[in-house]
Amino acid sequence: MSDGNTVLPWLVIRQDGNGNRYRVGRYATRTEAQEVADRLETQGQEQLYVVERTAATGHAG
């Protein structure tokens, strides 16, 4: 599914009531990640969903 060159710097993280954090997915844009987080929150879950950018590991060129 990935060609190895795809950059997916945006993460959706689920945090439960005990502070445990789990990566839900990686996305190319902040907008895409935020849409996923918003959709998950509207499903009535008791968890918090946040969007974070990963640390840079290099640059695309």
C-alpha positions as CSV (number, residue, x, y, z in Angstrom):
1,M,0.0,0.0,0.0
2,S,3.0,2.3,0.5
3,D,5.7,2.9,-2.1
4,G,8.2,3.6,0.7
5,N,8.5,7.3,-0.3
6,T,5.1,8.4,1.1
7,V,5.4,10.9,3.9
8,L,2.7,10.6,6.6
9,P,3.7,13.0,9.2
10,W,0.3,13.5,11.0
11,L,-0.9,11.1,13.6
12,V,-4.2,10.5,15.2
13,I,-3.8,9.4,18.8
14,R,-6.5,8.0,21.1
15,Q,-6.1,8.7,24.8
16,D,-8.2,6.8,27.3
17,G,-9.3,7.9,30.7
18,N,-6.2,6.3,32.3
19,G,-3.8,8.3,30.1
20,N,-2.9,5.4,27.9
21,R,-2.2,6.5,24.3
22,Y,-2.6,4.5,21.1
23,R,-1.8,5.5,17.5
24,V,-5.0,5.2,15.4
25,G,-3.4,6.1,12.1
26,R,-1.0,8.2,10.1
27,Y,-2.0,10.8,7.5
28,A,-0.4,13.0,4.9
29,T,-2.2,16.2,5.9
30,R,-3.3,17.8,9.2
31,T,-6.7,18.3,7.6
32,E,-7.1,14.6,6.8
33,A,-6.0,13.6,10.3
34,Q,-8.3,16.1,12.0
35,E,-11.3,14.8,9.9
36,V,-10.6,11.3,11.2
37,A,-10.3,12.5,14.8
38,D,-13.5,14.5,14.5
39,R,-15.4,11.5,13.0
40,L,-14.2,9.2,15.8
41,E,-15.2,11.7,18.5
42,T,-18.7,11.9,17.1
43,Q,-19.2,8.2,17.4
44,G,-19.8,8.6,21.1
45,Q,-16.6,7.1,22.4
46,E,-15.3,8.0,25.8
47,Q,-11.7,8.6,24.6
48,L,-10.0,11.8,23.5
49,Y,-8.6,11.9,20.0
50,V,-5.7,14.3,19.2
51,V,-3.7,15.1,16.1
52,E,0.0,15.4,16.4
53,R,2.9,15.9,13.9
54,T,5.7,13.4,14.0
55,A,9.2,14.4,14.5
56,A,11.0,15.2,11.2
57,T,13.3,12.3,10.1
58,G,14.6,14.0,7.0
59,H,13.4,16.1,4.2
60,A,11.7,15.4,1.0
61,G,13.5,16.6,-2.1
